[in-house]
Amino acid sequence: MKTTLEIPDAIFRRAKAKAAEQNIPLRRFVSDAVAEKLEMKSPGREKTRMALAGKLRHLHRETARISTLIEREFERIEPEEWT
């Protein structure tokens, strides 16, 4: 996808120079940098996820019960009926 970004001149020059050092196009350098930034885990995000997951702890028994029921039903189905 094509897009237009406003990048401060000093950062643009540094990025362009770094891309040239690595012998890659600027667009690839920027794409890689954005992808790398997206992969980083933020501490606040992890805490939020754990807080939400912790609130679902009470569902563990119910999930195990449902999984057992599903396994029992699949044991009753003949293999040729799976498709």
Distance bins in CASP14 RR format, pairs under 12 A and 6 or more apart:
PFRMAT RR
TARGET T0000
AUTHOR 0000-0000-0000
RMODE 2
METHOD distances of the structure
MODEL  1
1 27 0 0 0 0 0 1 0 0 0 0 0
1 31 0 0 0 0 0 1 0 0 0 0 0
2 27 0 0 0 0 1 0 0 0 0 0 0
3 27 0 0 0 0 0 1 0 0 0 0 0
3 30 0 0 0 0 0 1 0 0 0 0 0
3 31 0 0 0 0 0 1 0 0 0 0 0
3 34 0 0 0 0 0 1 0 0 0 0 0
5 11 0 0 0 0 0 1 0 0 0 0 0
5 12 0 0 0 0 1 0 0 0 0 0 0
5 15 0 0 0 0 0 1 0 0 0 0 0
5 26 0 0 0 0 0 1 0 0 0 0 0
5 27 0 0 0 0 0 1 0 0 0 0 0
5 30 1 0 0 1 0 0 0 0 0 0 0
5 31 0 0 0 0 0 1 0 0 0 0 0
5 33 0 0 0 0 0 1 0 0 0 0 0
5 34 0 0 0 0 1 0 0 0 0 0 0
6 12 0 0 0 0 1 0 0 0 0 0 0
7 13 0 0 0 0 1 0 0 0 0 0 0
7 14 0 0 0 0 1 0 0 0 0 0 0
7 15 1 0 0 1 0 0 0 0 0 0 0
7 16 0 0 0 0 1 0 0 0 0 0 0
7 26 0 0 0 0 0 1 0 0 0 0 0
7 29 0 0 0 0 0 1 0 0 0 0 0
7 30 0 0 0 0 1 0 0 0 0 0 0
7 33 0 0 0 0 0 1 0 0 0 0 0
7 34 0 0 0 0 0 1 0 0 0 0 0
8 14 0 0 0 0 1 0 0 0 0 0 0
8 15 0 0 0 0 0 1 0 0 0 0 0
9 15 0 0 0 0 0 1 0 0 0 0 0
9 16 0 0 0 0 0 1 0 0 0 0 0
10 16 0 0 0 0 0 1 0 0 0 0 0
10 17 0 0 0 0 0 1 0 0 0 0 0
11 17 0 0 0 0 0 1 0 0 0 0 0
11 18 0 0 0 0 0 1 0 0 0 0 0
11 26 0 0 0 0 0 1 0 0 0 0 0
11 29 0 0 0 0 0 1 0 0 0 0 0
11 30 0 0 0 0 0 1 0 0 0 0 0
11 33 0 0 0 0 0 1 0 0 0 0 0
12 18 0 0 0 0 0 1 0 0 0 0 0
12 19 0 0 0 0 0 1 0 0 0 0 0
12 26 0 0 0 0 1 0 0 0 0 0 0
12 29 0 0 0 0 0 1 0 0 0 0 0
12 30 0 0 0 0 1 0 0 0 0 0 0
13 19 0 0 0 0 0 1 0 0 0 0 0
13 20 0 0 0 0 0 1 0 0 0 0 0
13 26 0 0 0 0 0 1 0 0 0 0 0
14 20 0 0 0 0 0 1 0 0 0 0 0
14 21 0 0 0 0 0 1 0 0 0 0 0
14 26 0 0 0 0 0 1 0 0 0 0 0
14 29 0 0 0 0 0 1 0 0 0 0 0
14 30 0 0 0 0 0 1 0 0 0 0 0
14 33 0 0 0 0 0 1 0 0 0 0 0
15 21 0 0 0 0 0 1 0 0 0 0 0
15 22 0 0 0 0 0 1 0 0 0 0 0
15 24 0 0 0 0 0 1 0 0 0 0 0
15 25 0 0 0 0 0 1 0 0 0 0 0
15 26 1 0 0 1 0 0 0 0 0 0 0
15 27 0 0 0 0 0 1 0 0 0 0 0
15 28 0 0 0 0 0 1 0 0 0 0 0
15 29 1 0 0 1 0 0 0 0 0 0 0
15 30 1 0 0 1 0 0 0 0 0 0 0
15 31 0 0 0 0 0 1 0 0 0 0 0
15 32 0 0 0 0 0 1 0 0 0 0 0
15 33 1 0 0 1 0 0 0 0 0 0 0
15 34 0 0 0 0 0 1 0 0 0 0 0
16 22 0 0 0 0 0 1 0 0 0 0 0
16 24 0 0 0 0 0 1 0 0 0 0 0
16 25 0 0 0 0 0 1 0 0 0 0 0
16 26 1 0 1 0 0 0 0 0 0 0 0
16 27 0 0 0 0 0 1 0 0 0 0 0
16 29 0 0 0 0 1 0 0 0 0 0 0
16 30 0 0 0 0 1 0 0 0 0 0 0
17 26 0 0 0 0 1 0 0 0 0 0 0
17 29 0 0 0 0 0 1 0 0 0 0 0
18 24 0 0 0 0 1 0 0 0 0 0 0
18 25 0 0 0 0 0 1 0 0 0 0 0
18 26 0 0 0 0 1 0 0 0 0 0 0
18 28 0 0 0 0 0 1 0 0 0 0 0
18 29 1 0 0 1 0 0 0 0 0 0 0
18 30 0 0 0 0 0 1 0 0 0 0 0
18 32 0 0 0 0 0 1 0 0 0 0 0
18 33 0 0 0 0 1 0 0 0 0 0 0
19 25 1 0 0 1 0 0 0 0 0 0 0
19 26 1 0 1 0 0 0 0 0 0 0 0
19 27 0 0 0 0 1 0 0 0 0 0 0
19 28 1 0 0 1 0 0 0 0 0 0 0
19 29 1 1 0 0 0 0 0 0 0 0 0
19 30 0 0 0 0 1 0 0 0 0 0 0
19 31 0 0 0 0 0 1 0 0 0 0 0
19 32 0 0 0 0 1 0 0 0 0 0 0
19 33 0 0 0 0 1 0 0 0 0 0 0
20 26 0 0 0 0 1 0 0 0 0 0 0
20 28 0 0 0 0 0 1 0 0 0 0 0
20 29 0 0 0 0 1 0 0 0 0 0 0
21 29 0 0 0 0 1 0 0 0 0 0 0
22 28 0 0 0 0 1 0 0 0 0 0 0
22 29 1 0 0 1 0 0 0 0 0 0 0
22 32 0 0 0 0 1 0 0 0 0 0 0
22 33 0 0 0 0 0 1 0 0 0 0 0
23 29 0 0 0 0 0 1 0 0 0 0 0
24 30 0 0 0 0 0 1 0 0 0 0 0
24 31 0 0 0 0 1 0 0 0 0 0 0
24 32 1 0 0 1 0 0 0 0 0 0 0
24 33 0 0 0 0 0 1 0 0 0 0 0
25 31 0 0 0 0 1 0 0 0 0 0 0
25 32 0 0 0 0 0 1 0 0 0 0 0
26 32 0 0 0 0 0 1 0 0 0 0 0
26 33 0 0 0 0 0 1 0 0 0 0 0
27 33 0 0 0 0 0 1 0 0 0 0 0
27 34 0 0 0 0 0 1 0 0 0 0 0
28 34 0 0 0 0 0 1 0 0 0 0 0
28 35 0 0 0 0 0 1 0 0 0 0 0
29 35 0 0 0 0 0 1 0 0 0 0 0
29 36 0 0 0 0 0 1 0 0 0 0 0
30 36 0 0 0 0 0 1 0 0 0 0 0
30 37 0 0 0 0 0 1 0 0 0 0 0
31 37 0 0 0 0 0 1 0 0 0 0 0
31 38 0 0 0 0 0 1 0 0 0 0 0
32 38 0 0 0 0 0 1 0 0 0 0 0
32 39 0 0 0 0 0 1 0 0 0 0 0
33 39 0 0 0 0 0 1 0 0 0 0 0
33 40 0 0 0 0 0 1 0 0 0 0 0
34 40 0 0 0 0 0 1 0 0 0 0 0
38 45 0 0 0 0 0 1 0 0 0 0 0
40 46 0 0 0 0 0 1 0 0 0 0 0
41 47 0 0 0 0 0 1 0 0 0 0 0
41 48 0 0 0 0 0 1 0 0 0 0 0
41 49 0 0 0 0 1 0 0 0 0 0 0
41 50 0 0 0 0 0 1 0 0 0 0 0
42 48 0 0 0 0 1 0 0 0 0 0 0
42 49 0 0 0 0 0 1 0 0 0 0 0
43 49 0 0 0 0 0 1 0 0 0 0 0
43 50 0 0 0 0 0 1 0 0 0 0 0
44 50 0 0 0 0 1 0 0 0 0 0 0
44 51 0 0 0 0 1 0 0 0 0 0 0
45 51 0 0 0 0 0 1 0 0 0 0 0
45 52 0 0 0 0 0 1 0 0 0 0 0
46 52 0 0 0 0 0 1 0 0 0 0 0
46 53 0 0 0 0 0 1 0 0 0 0 0
47 53 0 0 0 0 0 1 0 0 0 0 0
47 54 0 0 0 0 0 1 0 0 0 0 0
48 54 0 0 0 0 0 1 0 0 0 0 0
48 55 0 0 0 0 0 1 0 0 0 0 0
49 55 0 0 0 0 0 1 0 0 0 0 0
49 56 0 0 0 0 0 1 0 0 0 0 0
50 56 0 0 0 0 0 1 0 0 0 0 0
50 57 0 0 0 0 0 1 0 0 0 0 0
51 57 0 0 0 0 0 1 0 0 0 0 0
53 59 0 0 0 0 0 1 0 0 0 0 0
53 60 0 0 0 0 0 1 0 0 0 0 0
54 60 0 0 0 0 0 1 0 0 0 0 0
56 62 0 0 0 0 0 1 0 0 0 0 0
56 63 0 0 0 0 1 0 0 0 0 0 0
57 63 0 0 0 0 0 1 0 0 0 0 0
59 65 0 0 0 0 0 1 0 0 0 0 0
59 66 0 0 0 0 1 0 0 0 0 0 0
59 67 0 0 0 0 0 1 0 0 0 0 0
60 66 0 0 0 0 0 1 0 0 0 0 0
60 67 0 0 0 0 0 1 0 0 0 0 0
61 67 0 0 0 0 0 1 0 0 0 0 0
61 68 0 0 0 0 0 1 0 0 0 0 0
62 68 0 0 0 0 0 1 0 0 0 0 0
62 69 0 0 0 0 0 1 0 0 0 0 0
63 69 0 0 0 0 0 1 0 0 0 0 0
63 70 0 0 0 0 0 1 0 0 0 0 0
64 70 0 0 0 0 0 1 0 0 0 0 0
64 71 0 0 0 0 0 1 0 0 0 0 0
65 71 0 0 0 0 0 1 0 0 0 0 0
65 72 0 0 0 0 0 1 0 0 0 0 0
66 72 0 0 0 0 0 1 0 0 0 0 0
66 73 0 0 0 0 0 1 0 0 0 0 0
67 73 0 0 0 0 0 1 0 0 0 0 0
67 74 0 0 0 0 0 1 0 0 0 0 0
68 74 0 0 0 0 0 1 0 0 0 0 0
68 75 0 0 0 0 0 1 0 0 0 0 0
69 75 0 0 0 0 0 1 0 0 0 0 0
69 76 0 0 0 0 0 1 0 0 0 0 0
70 76 0 0 0 0 0 1 0 0 0 0 0
70 77 0 0 0 0 0 1 0 0 0 0 0
71 77 0 0 0 0 0 1 0 0 0 0 0
73 81 0 0 0 0 0 1 0 0 0 0 0
73 82 0 0 0 0 0 1 0 0 0 0 0
74 81 0 0 0 0 0 1 0 0 0 0 0
74 82 0 0 0 0 1 0 0 0 0 0 0
76 82 0 0 0 0 0 1 0 0 0 0 0
77 83 0 0 0 0 0 1 0 0 0 0 0
END
